[in-house]
C-alpha cells in the first residue's frame, strides 16, 4: 500500500513552491488523490503518493 504526502511535503522535498505543485497537479503532471478536509470548511485536501516524488524528480532530470 502506498503512503501519501501533502502538497507542502512534496514542495519541501522537491524545492518547488506549493503553488507550482498545485498547478502541476491540476495539469495532471503529478498524480494525486483528494479527500475531504477533516474540519468543516477546510475543503478538499490533495494527497500525493510518496512514489510520485521520485518519478517527478526523474522526469525533471530528463527535461
C-alpha positions as CSV (number, residue, x, y, z in Angstrom):
1,X,0.0,0.0,0.0
2,X,1.3,3.4,-0.9
3,X,1.8,6.2,1.6
4,X,0.7,9.7,0.8
5,X,2.1,13.2,1.4
6,X,0.6,16.7,1.3
7,X,1.4,19.4,-1.3
8,X,3.5,21.1,1.3
9,X,5.6,18.0,1.9
10,X,6.0,17.4,-1.8
11,X,7.1,21.0,-2.3
12,X,9.7,20.8,0.5
13,X,11.2,17.6,-0.9
14,X,11.4,18.9,-4.5
15,X,12.3,22.5,-3.8
16,X,9.3,23.9,-5.7
17,X,6.7,26.3,-4.4
18,X,3.3,24.9,-3.2
19,X,1.5,27.0,-5.8
20,X,3.6,25.4,-8.5
21,X,2.9,21.9,-7.2
22,X,-0.9,22.6,-7.1
23,X,-0.7,23.8,-10.7
24,X,1.1,20.7,-11.9
25,X,-1.5,18.5,-10.1
26,X,-4.3,20.4,-11.9
27,X,-2.5,19.8,-15.2
28,X,-2.1,16.1,-14.4
29,X,1.7,16.2,-14.4
30,X,1.7,15.0,-10.8
31,X,-0.6,12.1,-10.0
32,X,-2.7,12.7,-6.9
33,X,-5.8,11.9,-5.0
34,X,-8.2,14.0,-2.9
35,X,-10.1,13.7,0.3
36,X,-12.4,16.0,2.2
37,X,-10.8,18.1,4.9
38,X,-11.4,16.7,8.4
39,X,-12.5,20.1,9.7
40,X,-15.7,21.8,8.4
41,X,-15.0,24.4,5.9
42,X,-11.5,23.2,5.0
43,X,-12.4,22.0,1.6
44,X,-10.6,19.2,-0.2
45,X,-7.1,18.0,0.7
46,X,-4.7,17.0,-2.1
47,X,-2.7,13.8,-1.3
48,X,0.2,12.7,-3.5
49,X,1.6,9.2,-3.4
50,X,5.1,9.2,-1.9
51,X,6.4,7.4,-5.0
52,X,5.5,10.5,-7.1
53,X,8.4,12.4,-5.7
54,X,10.9,10.0,-7.2
55,X,9.0,9.9,-10.5
56,X,8.8,13.7,-10.7
57,X,12.5,14.2,-9.9
58,X,13.4,11.7,-12.7
59,X,11.1,13.5,-15.1
60,X,12.7,16.9,-14.3
61,X,16.2,15.5,-14.8
62,X,15.2,14.3,-18.4
63,X,13.6,17.7,-19.3
